[in-house]
């Protein structure tokens, strides 16, 4: 129940445009340079680091 309550609380912090199921607002998300480099490294090494 504690996790459920936390999730509901956090869900209420999202904009209504993002929560609606019909025609939701799309948010562009980009990777930081460090995360992008990590992603490339993982792809180059087949997930083996």
mmCIF entry with sequence, helices, sheets and N, C-alpha, C, O atoms, coordinates in Angstrom:
data_MODEL
# 
_entry.id   MODEL 
# 
_entity.id                         1 
_entity.type                       polymer 
_entity.pdbx_number_of_molecules   1 
# 
_entity_poly.entity_id                      1 
_entity_poly.type                           'polypeptide(L)' 
_entity_poly.nstd_linkage                   no 
_entity_poly.nstd_monomer                   no 
_entity_poly.pdbx_seq_one_letter_code       
;(UNK)(UNK)(UNK)(UNK)(UNK)(UNK)(UNK)(UNK)(UNK)(UNK)(UNK)(UNK)(UNK)(UNK)(UNK)(UNK)
(UNK)(UNK)(UNK)(UNK)(UNK)(UNK)(UNK)(UNK)(UNK)(UNK)(UNK)(UNK)(UNK)(UNK)(UNK)(UNK)
(UNK)(UNK)(UNK)(UNK)(UNK)(UNK)(UNK)(UNK)(UNK)(UNK)(UNK)(UNK)(UNK)(UNK)(UNK)(UNK)
(UNK)
;
_entity_poly.pdbx_seq_one_letter_code_can   XXXXXXXXXXXXXXXXXXXXXXXXXXXXXXXXXXXXXXXXXXXXXXXXX 
_entity_poly.pdbx_strand_id                 A 
# 
loop_
_entity_poly_seq.entity_id 
_entity_poly_seq.num 
_entity_poly_seq.mon_id 
_entity_poly_seq.hetero 
1 1  UNK n 
1 2  UNK n 
1 3  UNK n 
1 4  UNK n 
1 5  UNK n 
1 6  UNK n 
1 7  UNK n 
1 8  UNK n 
1 9  UNK n 
1 10 UNK n 
1 11 UNK n 
1 12 UNK n 
1 13 UNK n 
1 14 UNK n 
1 15 UNK n 
1 16 UNK n 
1 17 UNK n 
1 18 UNK n 
1 19 UNK n 
1 20 UNK n 
1 21 UNK n 
1 22 UNK n 
1 23 UNK n 
1 24 UNK n 
1 25 UNK n 
1 26 UNK n 
1 27 UNK n 
1 28 UNK n 
1 29 UNK n 
1 30 UNK n 
1 31 UNK n 
1 32 UNK n 
1 33 UNK n 
1 34 UNK n 
1 35 UNK n 
1 36 UNK n 
1 37 UNK n 
1 38 UNK n 
1 39 UNK n 
1 40 UNK n 
1 41 UNK n 
1 42 UNK n 
1 43 UNK n 
1 44 UNK n 
1 45 UNK n 
1 46 UNK n 
1 47 UNK n 
1 48 UNK n 
1 49 UNK n 
# 
_struct_asym.id          A 
_struct_asym.entity_id   1 
# 
loop_
_struct_conf.conf_type_id 
_struct_conf.id 
_struct_conf.pdbx_PDB_helix_id 
_struct_conf.beg_label_comp_id 
_struct_conf.beg_label_asym_id 
_struct_conf.beg_label_seq_id 
_struct_conf.pdbx_beg_PDB_ins_code 
_struct_conf.end_label_comp_id 
_struct_conf.end_label_asym_id 
_struct_conf.end_label_seq_id 
_struct_conf.pdbx_end_PDB_ins_code 
_struct_conf.beg_auth_comp_id 
_struct_conf.beg_auth_asym_id 
_struct_conf.beg_auth_seq_id 
_struct_conf.end_auth_comp_id 
_struct_conf.end_auth_asym_id 
_struct_conf.end_auth_seq_id 
_struct_conf.pdbx_PDB_helix_class 
_struct_conf.details 
_struct_conf.pdbx_PDB_helix_length 
HELX_P HELX_P1 AA1 UNK A 2  ? UNK A 11 ? UNK A 2  UNK A 11 1 ? 10 
HELX_P HELX_P2 AA2 UNK A 16 ? UNK A 19 ? UNK A 16 UNK A 19 1 ? 4  
HELX_P HELX_P3 AA3 UNK A 33 ? UNK A 44 ? UNK A 33 UNK A 44 1 ? 12 
# 
_struct_conf_type.id          HELX_P 
_struct_conf_type.criteria    ? 
_struct_conf_type.reference   ? 
# 
loop_
_atom_site.group_PDB 
_atom_site.id 
_atom_site.type_symbol 
_atom_site.label_atom_id 
_atom_site.label_alt_id 
_atom_site.label_comp_id 
_atom_site.label_asym_id 
_atom_site.label_entity_id 
_atom_site.label_seq_id 
_atom_site.pdbx_PDB_ins_code 
_atom_site.Cartn_x 
_atom_site.Cartn_y 
_atom_site.Cartn_z 
_atom_site.occupancy 
_atom_site.B_iso_or_equiv 
_atom_site.pdbx_formal_charge 
_atom_site.auth_seq_id 
_atom_site.auth_comp_id 
_atom_site.auth_asym_id 
_atom_site.auth_atom_id 
_atom_site.pdbx_PDB_model_num 
ATOM 1   N N  . UNK A 1 1  ? 0.823  -1.196 0.000   1.00 0.00 ? 1  UNK A N  1 
ATOM 2   C CA . UNK A 1 1  ? 0.000  0.000  0.000   1.00 0.00 ? 1  UNK A CA 1 
ATOM 3   C C  . UNK A 1 1  ? 0.866  1.258  0.000   1.00 0.00 ? 1  UNK A C  1 
ATOM 4   O O  . UNK A 1 1  ? 0.486  2.288  -0.557  1.00 0.00 ? 1  UNK A O  1 
ATOM 5   N N  . UNK A 1 2  ? 2.030  1.160  0.630   1.00 0.00 ? 2  UNK A N  1 
ATOM 6   C CA . UNK A 1 2  ? 2.922  2.316  0.680   1.00 0.00 ? 2  UNK A CA 1 
ATOM 7   C C  . UNK A 1 2  ? 3.414  2.682  -0.728  1.00 0.00 ? 2  UNK A C  1 
ATOM 8   O O  . UNK A 1 2  ? 3.486  3.859  -1.082  1.00 0.00 ? 2  UNK A O  1 
ATOM 9   N N  . UNK A 1 3  ? 3.748  1.669  -1.517  1.00 0.00 ? 3  UNK A N  1 
ATOM 10  C CA . UNK A 1 3  ? 4.212  1.913  -2.883  1.00 0.00 ? 3  UNK A CA 1 
ATOM 11  C C  . UNK A 1 3  ? 3.079  2.491  -3.723  1.00 0.00 ? 3  UNK A C  1 
ATOM 12  O O  . UNK A 1 3  ? 3.293  3.408  -4.516  1.00 0.00 ? 3  UNK A O  1 
ATOM 13  N N  . UNK A 1 4  ? 1.890  1.959  -3.550  1.00 0.00 ? 4  UNK A N  1 
ATOM 14  C CA . UNK A 1 4  ? 0.717  2.449  -4.282  1.00 0.00 ? 4  UNK A CA 1 
ATOM 15  C C  . UNK A 1 4  ? 0.482  3.916  -3.975  1.00 0.00 ? 4  UNK A C  1 
ATOM 16  O O  . UNK A 1 4  ? 0.266  4.713  -4.887  1.00 0.00 ? 4  UNK A O  1 
ATOM 17  N N  . UNK A 1 5  ? 0.523  4.278  -2.707  1.00 0.00 ? 5  UNK A N  1 
ATOM 18  C CA . UNK A 1 5  ? 0.299  5.662  -2.305  1.00 0.00 ? 5  UNK A CA 1 
ATOM 19  C C  . UNK A 1 5  ? 1.374  6.585  -2.891  1.00 0.00 ? 5  UNK A C  1 
ATOM 20  O O  . UNK A 1 5  ? 1.080  7.689  -3.349  1.00 0.00 ? 5  UNK A O  1 
ATOM 21  N N  . UNK A 1 6  ? 2.608  6.115  -2.866  1.00 0.00 ? 6  UNK A N  1 
ATOM 22  C CA . UNK A 1 6  ? 3.706  6.907  -3.431  1.00 0.00 ? 6  UNK A CA 1 
ATOM 23  C C  . UNK A 1 6  ? 3.483  7.134  -4.928  1.00 0.00 ? 6  UNK A C  1 
ATOM 24  O O  . UNK A 1 6  ? 3.647  8.250  -5.421  1.00 0.00 ? 6  UNK A O  1 
ATOM 25  N N  . UNK A 1 7  ? 3.110  6.073  -5.648  1.00 0.00 ? 7  UNK A N  1 
ATOM 26  C CA . UNK A 1 7  ? 2.886  6.185  -7.094  1.00 0.00 ? 7  UNK A CA 1 
ATOM 27  C C  . UNK A 1 7  ? 1.747  7.148  -7.414  1.00 0.00 ? 7  UNK A C  1 
ATOM 28  O O  . UNK A 1 7  ? 1.855  7.955  -8.338  1.00 0.00 ? 7  UNK A O  1 
ATOM 29  N N  . UNK A 1 8  ? 0.674  7.068  -6.668  1.00 0.00 ? 8  UNK A N  1 
ATOM 30  C CA . UNK A 1 8  ? -0.442 7.985  -6.886  1.00 0.00 ? 8  UNK A CA 1 
ATOM 31  C C  . UNK A 1 8  ? -0.033 9.424  -6.626  1.00 0.00 ? 8  UNK A C  1 
ATOM 32  O O  . UNK A 1 8  ? -0.423 10.330 -7.362  1.00 0.00 ? 8  UNK A O  1 
ATOM 33  N N  . UNK A 1 9  ? 0.749  9.632  -5.580  1.00 0.00 ? 9  UNK A N  1 
ATOM 34  C CA . UNK A 1 9  ? 1.227  10.974 -5.258  1.00 0.00 ? 9  UNK A CA 1 
ATOM 35  C C  . UNK A 1 9  ? 2.096  11.516 -6.392  1.00 0.00 ? 9  UNK A C  1 
ATOM 36  O O  . UNK A 1 9  ? 1.938  12.660 -6.817  1.00 0.00 ? 9  UNK A O  1 
ATOM 37  N N  . UNK A 1 10 ? 3.013  10.682 -6.872  1.00 0.00 ? 10 UNK A N  1 
ATOM 38  C CA . UNK A 1 10 ? 3.904  11.097 -7.959  1.00 0.00 ? 10 UNK A CA 1 
ATOM 39  C C  . UNK A 1 10 ? 3.140  11.305 -9.267  1.00 0.00 ? 10 UNK A C  1 
ATOM 40  O O  . UNK A 1 10 ? 3.455  12.218 -10.030 1.00 0.00 ? 10 UNK A O  1 
ATOM 41  N N  . UNK A 1 11 ? 2.158  10.478 -9.522  1.00 0.00 ? 11 UNK A N  1 
ATOM 42  C CA . UNK A 1 11 ? 1.351  10.610 -10.734 1.00 0.00 ? 11 UNK A CA 1 
ATOM 43  C C  . UNK A 1 11 ? 0.647  11.965 -10.759 1.00 0.00 ? 11 UNK A C  1 
ATOM 44  O O  . UNK A 1 11 ? 0.481  12.561 -11.823 1.00 0.00 ? 11 UNK A O  1 
ATOM 45  N N  . UNK A 1 12 ? 0.244  12.437 -9.621  1.00 0.00 ? 12 UNK A N  1 
ATOM 46  C CA . UNK A 1 12 ? -0.445 13.722 -9.545  1.00 0.00 ? 12 UNK A CA 1 
ATOM 47  C C  . UNK A 1 12 ? 0.471  14.907 -9.794  1.00 0.00 ? 12 UNK A C  1 
ATOM 48  O O  . UNK A 1 12 ? -0.003 16.033 -9.944  1.00 0.00 ? 12 UNK A O  1 
ATOM 49  N N  . UNK A 1 13 ? 1.783  14.669 -9.841  1.00 0.00 ? 13 UNK A N  1 
ATOM 50  C CA . UNK A 1 13 ? 2.716  15.760 -10.137 1.00 0.00 ? 13 UNK A CA 1 
ATOM 51  C C  . UNK A 1 13 ? 2.889  15.962 -11.647 1.00 0.00 ? 13 UNK A C  1 
ATOM 52  O O  . UNK A 1 13 ? 3.459  16.963 -12.081 1.00 0.00 ? 13 UNK A O  1 
ATOM 53  N N  . UNK A 1 14 ? 2.394  15.008 -12.445 1.00 0.00 ? 14 UNK A N  1 
ATOM 54  C CA . UNK A 1 14 ? 2.507  15.118 -13.900 1.00 0.00 ? 14 UNK A CA 1 
ATOM 55  C C  . UNK A 1 14 ? 1.444  16.064 -14.445 1.00 0.00 ? 14 UNK A C  1 
ATOM 56  O O  . UNK A 1 14 ? 0.349  16.169 -13.891 1.00 0.00 ? 14 UNK A O  1 
ATOM 57  N N  . UNK A 1 15 ? 1.771  16.743 -15.520 1.00 0.00 ? 15 UNK A N  1 
ATOM 58  C CA . UNK A 1 15 ? 0.811  17.631 -16.168 1.00 0.00 ? 15 UNK A CA 1 
ATOM 59  C C  . UNK A 1 15 ? -0.342 16.805 -16.720 1.00 0.00 ? 15 UNK A C  1 
ATOM 60  O O  . UNK A 1 15 ? -0.154 15.665 -17.146 1.00 0.00 ? 15 UNK A O  1 
ATOM 61  N N  . UNK A 1 16 ? -1.507 17.375 -16.706 1.00 0.00 ? 16 UNK A N  1 
ATOM 62  C CA . UNK A 1 16 ? -2.703 16.710 -17.239 1.00 0.00 ? 16 UNK A CA 1 
ATOM 63  C C  . UNK A 1 16 ? -2.489 16.326 -18.708 1.00 0.00 ? 16 UNK A C  1 
ATOM 64  O O  . UNK A 1 16 ? -2.951 15.271 -19.145 1.00 0.00 ? 16 UNK A O  1 
ATOM 65  N N  . UNK A 1 17 ? -1.798 17.169 -19.463 1.00 0.00 ? 17 UNK A N  1 
ATOM 66  C CA . UNK A 1 17 ? -1.547 16.890 -20.878 1.00 0.00 ? 17 UNK A CA 1 
ATOM 67  C C  . UNK A 1 17 ? -0.746 15.597 -21.066 1.00 0.00 ? 17 UNK A C  1 
ATOM 68  O O  . UNK A 1 17 ? -0.879 14.923 -22.087 1.00 0.00 ? 17 UNK A O  1 
ATOM 69  N N  . UNK A 1 18 ? 0.074  15.261 -20.092 1.00 0.00 ? 18 UNK A N  1 
ATOM 70  C CA . UNK A 1 18 ? 0.882  14.051 -20.174 1.00 0.00 ? 18 UNK A CA 1 
ATOM 71  C C  . UNK A 1 18 ? 0.146  12.825 -19.672 1.00 0.00 ? 18 UNK A C  1 
ATOM 72  O O  . UNK A 1 18 ? 0.453  11.703 -20.076 1.00 0.00 ? 18 UNK A O  1 
ATOM 73  N N  . UNK A 1 19 ? -0.821 13.033 -18.796 1.00 0.00 ? 19 UNK A N  1 
ATOM 74  C CA . UNK A 1 19 ? -1.538 11.892 -18.189 1.00 0.00 ? 19 UNK A CA 1 
ATOM 75  C C  . UNK A 1 19 ? -2.716 11.413 -19.012 1.00 0.00 ? 19 UNK A C  1 
ATOM 76  O O  . UNK A 1 19 ? -3.125 10.258 -18.888 1.00 0.00 ? 19 UNK A O  1 
ATOM 77  N N  . UNK A 1 20 ? -3.268 12.274 -19.848 1.00 0.00 ? 20 UNK A N  1 
ATOM 78  C CA . UNK A 1 20 ? -4.478 11.872 -20.582 1.00 0.00 ? 20 UNK A CA 1 
ATOM 79  C C  . UNK A 1 20 ? -4.160 10.762 -21.580 1.00 0.00 ? 20 UNK A C  1 
ATOM 80  O O  . UNK A 1 20 ? -3.065 10.714 -22.140 1.00 0.00 ? 20 UNK A O  1 
ATOM 81  N N  . UNK A 1 21 ? -5.107 9.889  -21.791 1.00 0.00 ? 21 UNK A N  1 
ATOM 82  C CA . UNK A 1 21 ? -4.925 8.755  -22.692 1.00 0.00 ? 21 UNK A CA 1 
ATOM 83  C C  . UNK A 1 21 ? -5.250 9.116  -24.133 1.00 0.00 ? 21 UNK A C  1 
ATOM 84  O O  . UNK A 1 21 ? -4.663 8.553  -25.057 1.00 0.00 ? 21 UNK A O  1 
ATOM 85  N N  . UNK A 1 22 ? -6.172 10.043 -24.337 1.00 0.00 ? 22 UNK A N  1 
ATOM 86  C CA . UNK A 1 22 ? -6.531 10.503 -25.679 1.00 0.00 ? 22 UNK A CA 1 
ATOM 87  C C  . UNK A 1 22 ? -5.683 11.720 -26.029 1.00 0.00 ? 22 UNK A C  1 
ATOM 88  O O  . UNK A 1 22 ? -5.714 12.734 -25.331 1.00 0.00 ? 22 UNK A O  1 
ATOM 89  N N  . UNK A 1 23 ? -4.925 11.606 -27.120 1.00 0.00 ? 23 UNK A N  1 
ATOM 90  C CA . UNK A 1 23 ? -4.093 12.706 -27.596 1.00 0.00 ? 23 UNK A CA 1 
ATOM 91  C C  . UNK A 1 23 ? -3.152 13.248 -26.517 1.00 0.00 ? 23 UNK A C  1 
ATOM 92  O O  . UNK A 1 23 ? -3.186 14.442 -26.222 1.00 0.00 ? 23 UNK A O  1 
ATOM 93  N N  . UNK A 1 24 ? -2.317 12.395 -25.926 1.00 0.00 ? 24 UNK A N  1 
ATOM 94  C CA . UNK A 1 24 ? -1.403 12.873 -24.883 1.00 0.00 ? 24 UNK A CA 1 
ATOM 95  C C  . UNK A 1 24 ? -0.341 13.795 -25.470 1.00 0.00 ? 24 UNK A C  1 
ATOM 96  O O  . UNK A 1 24 ? 0.045  13.656 -26.631 1.00 0.00 ? 24 UNK A O  1 
ATOM 97  N N  . UNK A 1 25 ? 0.116  14.714 -24.677 1.00 0.00 ? 25 UNK A N  1 
ATOM 98  C CA . UNK A 1 25 ? 1.184  15.620 -25.075 1.00 0.00 ? 25 UNK A CA 1 
ATOM 99  C C  . UNK A 1 25 ? 2.479  14.820 -25.139 1.00 0.00 ? 25 UNK A C  1 
ATOM 100 O O  . UNK A 1 25 ? 2.785  14.069 -24.213 1.00 0.00 ? 25 UNK A O  1 
ATOM 101 N N  . UNK A 1 26 ? 3.242  14.970 -26.215 1.00 0.00 ? 26 UNK A N  1 
ATOM 102 C CA . UNK A 1 26 ? 4.501  14.243 -26.350 1.00 0.00 ? 26 UNK A CA 1 
ATOM 103 C C  . UNK A 1 26 ? 5.636  15.119 -25.834 1.00 0.00 ? 26 UNK A C  1 
ATOM 104 O O  . UNK A 1 26 ? 5.706  16.309 -26.142 1.00 0.00 ? 26 UNK A O  1 
ATOM 105 N N  . UNK A 1 27 ? 6.508  14.527 -25.059 1.00 0.00 ? 27 UNK A N  1 
ATOM 106 C CA . UNK A 1 27 ? 7.640  15.236 -24.481 1.00 0.00 ? 27 UNK A CA 1 
ATOM 107 C C  . UNK A 1 27 ? 8.913  14.675 -25.090 1.00 0.00 ? 27 UNK A C  1 
ATOM 108 O O  . UNK A 1 27 ? 9.134  13.464 -25.071 1.00 0.00 ? 27 UNK A O  1 
ATOM 109 N N  . UNK A 1 28 ? 9.747  15.550 -25.629 1.00 0.00 ? 28 UNK A N  1 
ATOM 110 C CA . UNK A 1 28 ? 11.010 15.131 -26.216 1.00 0.00 ? 28 UNK A CA 1 
ATOM 111 C C  . UNK A 1 28 ? 12.036 14.959 -25.094 1.00 0.00 ? 28 UNK A C  1 
ATOM 112 O O  . UNK A 1 28 ? 12.226 15.857 -24.275 1.00 0.00 ? 28 UNK A O  1 
ATOM 113 N N  . UNK A 1 29 ? 12.682 13.815 -25.066 1.00 0.00 ? 29 UNK A N  1 
ATOM 114 C CA . UNK A 1 29 ? 13.696 13.532 -24.060 1.00 0.00 ? 29 UNK A CA 1 
ATOM 115 C C  . UNK A 1 29 ? 14.992 13.203 -24.790 1.00 0.00 ? 29 UNK A C  1 
ATOM 116 O O  . UNK A 1 29 ? 14.990 12.433 -25.750 1.00 0.00 ? 29 UNK A O  1 
ATOM 117 N N  . UNK A 1 30 ? 16.080 13.777 -24.343 1.00 0.00 ? 30 UNK A N  1 
ATOM 118 C CA . UNK A 1 30 ? 17.371 13.549 -24.974 1.00 0.00 ? 30 UNK A CA 1 
ATOM 119 C C  . UNK A 1 30 ? 18.334 12.950 -23.957 1.00 0.00 ? 30 UNK A C  1 
ATOM 120 O O  . UNK A 1 30 ? 18.137 13.098 -22.751 1.00 0.00 ? 30 UNK A O  1 
ATOM 121 N N  . UNK A 1 31 ? 19.365 12.280 -24.437 1.00 0.00 ? 31 UNK A N  1 
ATOM 122 C CA . UNK A 1 31 ? 20.375 11.689 -23.564 1.00 0.00 ? 31 UNK A CA 1 
ATOM 123 C C  . UNK A 1 31 ? 21.477 12.705 -23.285 1.00 0.00 ? 31 UNK A C  1 
ATOM 124 O O  . UNK A 1 31 ? 21.848 13.488 -24.159 1.00 0.00 ? 31 UNK A O  1 
ATOM 125 N N  . UNK A 1 32 ? 21.991 12.683 -22.069 1.00 0.00 ? 32 UNK A N  1 
ATOM 126 C CA . UNK A 1 32 ? 23.162 13.488 -21.766 1.00 0.00 ? 32 UNK A CA 1 
ATOM 127 C C  . UNK A 1 32 ? 24.343 12.896 -22.536 1.00 0.00 ? 32 UNK A C  1 
ATOM 128 O O  . UNK A 1 32 ? 24.283 11.750 -22.982 1.00 0.00 ? 32 UNK A O  1 
ATOM 129 N N  . UNK A 1 33 ? 25.399 13.664 -22.690 1.00 0.00 ? 33 UNK A N  1 
ATOM 130 C CA . UNK A 1 33 ? 26.569 13.163 -23.425 1.00 0.00 ? 33 UNK A CA 1 
ATOM 131 C C  . UNK A 1 33 ? 27.149 11.925 -22.744 1.00 0.00 ? 33 UNK A C  1 
ATOM 132 O O  . UNK A 1 33 ? 27.536 10.968 -23.415 1.00 0.00 ? 33 UNK A O  1 
ATOM 133 N N  . UNK A 1 34 ? 27.208 11.944 -21.415 1.00 0.00 ? 34 UNK A N  1 
ATOM 134 C CA . UNK A 1 34 ? 27.757 10.800 -20.682 1.00 0.00 ? 34 UNK A CA 1 
ATOM 135 C C  . UNK A 1 34 ? 26.909 9.544  -20.904 1.00 0.00 ? 34 UNK A C  1 
ATOM 136 O O  . UNK A 1 34 ? 27.452 8.459  -21.113 1.00 0.00 ? 34 UNK A O  1 
ATOM 137 N N  . UNK A 1 35 ? 25.596 9.688  -20.860 1.00 0.00 ? 35 UNK A N  1 
ATOM 138 C CA . UNK A 1 35 ? 24.714 8.539  -21.074 1.00 0.00 ? 35 UNK A CA 1 
ATOM 139 C C  . UNK A 1 35 ? 24.788 8.057  -22.517 1.00 0.00 ? 35 UNK A C  1 
ATOM 140 O O  . UNK A 1 35 ? 24.758 6.854  -22.776 1.00 0.00 ? 35 UNK A O  1 
ATOM 141 N N  . UNK A 1 36 ? 24.882 8.990  -23.449 1.00 0.00 ? 36 UNK A N  1 
ATOM 142 C CA . UNK A 1 36 ? 25.013 8.622  -24.860 1.00 0.00 ? 36 UNK A CA 1 
ATOM 143 C C  . UNK A 1 36 ? 26.302 7.837  -25.096 1.00 0.00 ? 36 UNK A C  1 
ATOM 144 O O  . UNK A 1 36 ? 26.301 6.836  -25.812 1.00 0.00 ? 36 UNK A O  1 
ATOM 145 N N  . UNK A 1 37 ? 27.400 8.295  -24.493 1.00 0.00 ? 37 UNK A N  1 
ATOM 146 C CA . UNK A 1 37 ? 28.675 7.586  -24.621 1.00 0.00 ? 37 UNK A CA 1 
ATOM 147 C C  . UNK A 1 37 ? 28.590 6.185  -24.023 1.00 0.00 ? 37 UNK A C  1 
ATOM 148 O O  . UNK A 1 37 ? 29.134 5.237  -24.588 1.00 0.00 ? 37 UNK A O  1 
ATOM 149 N N  . UNK A 1 38 ? 27.920 6.050  -22.899 1.00 0.00 ? 38 UNK A N  1 
ATOM 150 C CA . UNK A 1 38 ? 27.732 4.739  -22.276 1.00 0.00 ? 38 UNK A CA 1 
ATOM 151 C C  . UNK A 1 38 ? 26.920 3.830  -23.180 1.00 0.00 ? 38 UNK A C  1 
ATOM 152 O O  . UNK A 1 38 ? 27.235 2.649  -23.326 1.00 0.00 ? 38 UNK A O  1 
ATOM 153 N N  . UNK A 1 39 ? 25.884 4.374  -23.780 1.00 0.00 ? 39 UNK A N  1 
ATOM 154 C CA . UNK A 1 39 ? 25.054 3.599  -24.692 1.00 0.00 ? 39 UNK A CA 1 
ATOM 155 C C  . UNK A 1 39 ? 25.875 3.090  -25.868 1.00 0.00 ? 39 UNK A C  1 
ATOM 156 O O  . UNK A 1 39 ? 25.794 1.914  -26.224 1.00 0.00 ? 39 UNK A O  1 
ATOM 157 N N  . UNK A 1 40 ? 26.668 3.980  -26.476 1.00 0.00 ? 40 UNK A N  1 
ATOM 158 C CA . UNK A 1 40 ? 27.514 3.567  -27.597 1.00 0.00 ? 40 UNK A CA 1 
ATOM 159 C C  . UNK A 1 40 ? 28.520 2.505  -27.185 1.00 0.00 ? 40 UNK A C  1 
ATOM 160 O O  . UNK A 1 40 ? 28.760 1.550  -27.924 1.00 0.00 ? 40 UNK A O  1 
ATOM 161 N N  . UNK A 1 41 ? 29.099 2.667  -26.026 1.00 0.00 ? 41 UNK A N  1 
ATOM 162 C CA . UNK A 1 41 ? 30.067 1.697  -25.528 1.00 0.00 ? 41 UNK A CA 1 
ATOM 163 C C  . UNK A 1 41 ? 29.423 0.328  -25.345 1.00 0.00 ? 41 UNK A C  1 
ATOM 164 O O  . UNK A 1 41 ? 30.010 -0.693 -25.704 1.00 0.00 ? 41 UNK A O  1 
ATOM 165 N N  . UNK A 1 42 ? 28.232 0.311  -24.795 1.00 0.00 ? 42 UNK A N  1 
ATOM 166 C CA . UNK A 1 42 ? 27.527 -0.962 -24.600 1.00 0.00 ? 42 UNK A CA 1 
ATOM 167 C C  . UNK A 1 42 ? 27.182 -1.612 -25.941 1.00 0.00 ? 42 UNK A C  1 
ATOM 168 O O  . UNK A 1 42 ? 27.289 -2.829 -26.097 1.00 0.00 ? 42 UNK A O  1 
ATOM 169 N N  . UNK A 1 43 ? 26.772 -0.793 -26.897 1.00 0.00 ? 43 UNK A N  1 
ATOM 170 C CA . UNK A 1 43 ? 26.446 -1.342 -28.218 1.00 0.00 ? 43 UNK A CA 1 
ATOM 171 C C  . UNK A 1 43 ? 27.695 -1.873 -28.921 1.00 0.00 ? 43 UNK A C  1 
ATOM 172 O O  . UNK A 1 43 ? 27.650 -2.916 -29.572 1.00 0.00 ? 43 UNK A O  1 
ATOM 173 N N  . UNK A 1 44 ? 28.815 -1.147 -28.787 1.00 0.00 ? 44 UNK A N  1 
ATOM 174 C CA . UNK A 1 44 ? 30.067 -1.578 -29.415 1.00 0.00 ? 44 UNK A CA 1 
ATOM 175 C C  . UNK A 1 44 ? 30.577 -2.887 -28.822 1.00 0.00 ? 44 UNK A C  1 
ATOM 176 O O  . UNK A 1 44 ? 31.162 -3.713 -29.523 1.00 0.00 ? 44 UNK A O  1 
ATOM 177 N N  . UNK A 1 45 ? 30.350 -3.066 -27.527 1.00 0.00 ? 45 UNK A N  1 
ATOM 178 C CA . UNK A 1 45 ? 30.873 -4.250 -26.846 1.00 0.00 ? 45 UNK A CA 1 
ATOM 179 C C  . UNK A 1 45 ? 29.806 -5.327 -26.656 1.00 0.00 ? 45 UNK A C  1 
ATOM 180 O O  . UNK A 1 45 ? 30.028 -6.293 -25.926 1.00 0.00 ? 45 UNK A O  1 
ATOM 181 N N  . UNK A 1 46 ? 28.672 -5.172 -27.293 1.00 0.00 ? 46 UNK A N  1 
ATOM 182 C CA . UNK A 1 46 ? 27.621 -6.167 -27.186 1.00 0.00 ? 46 UNK A CA 1 
ATOM 183 C C  . UNK A 1 46 ? 27.109 -6.340 -25.772 1.00 0.00 ? 46 UNK A C  1 
ATOM 184 O O  . UNK A 1 46 ? 26.688 -7.433 -25.393 1.00 0.00 ? 46 UNK A O  1 
ATOM 185 N N  . UNK A 1 47 ? 27.140 -5.255 -24.971 1.00 0.00 ? 47 UNK A N  1 
ATOM 186 C CA . UNK A 1 47 ? 26.673 -5.330 -23.587 1.00 0.00 ? 47 UNK A CA 1 
ATOM 187 C C  . UNK A 1 47 ? 27.727 -5.849 -22.632 1.00 0.00 ? 47 UNK A C  1 
ATOM 188 O O  . UNK A 1 47 ? 27.475 -5.931 -21.430 1.00 0.00 ? 47 UNK A O  1 
ATOM 189 N N  . UNK A 1 48 ? 28.910 -6.205 -23.137 1.00 0.00 ? 48 UNK A N  1 
ATOM 190 C CA . UNK A 1 48 ? 29.999 -6.725 -22.304 1.00 0.00 ? 48 UNK A CA 1 
ATOM 191 C C  . UNK A 1 48 ? 30.967 -5.587 -21.990 1.00 0.00 ? 48 UNK A C  1 
ATOM 192 O O  . UNK A 1 48 ? 31.596 -5.046 -22.900 1.00 0.00 ? 48 UNK A O  1 
ATOM 193 N N  . UNK A 1 49 ? 31.092 -5.223 -20.740 1.00 0.00 ? 49 UNK A N  1 
ATOM 194 C CA . UNK A 1 49 ? 32.038 -4.161 -20.366 1.00 0.00 ? 49 UNK A CA 1 
ATOM 195 C C  . UNK A 1 49 ? 33.097 -4.708 -19.451 1.00 0.00 ? 49 UNK A C  1 
ATOM 196 O O  . UNK A 1 49 ? 33.986 -3.970 -19.025 1.00 0.00 ? 49 UNK A O  1 
# 
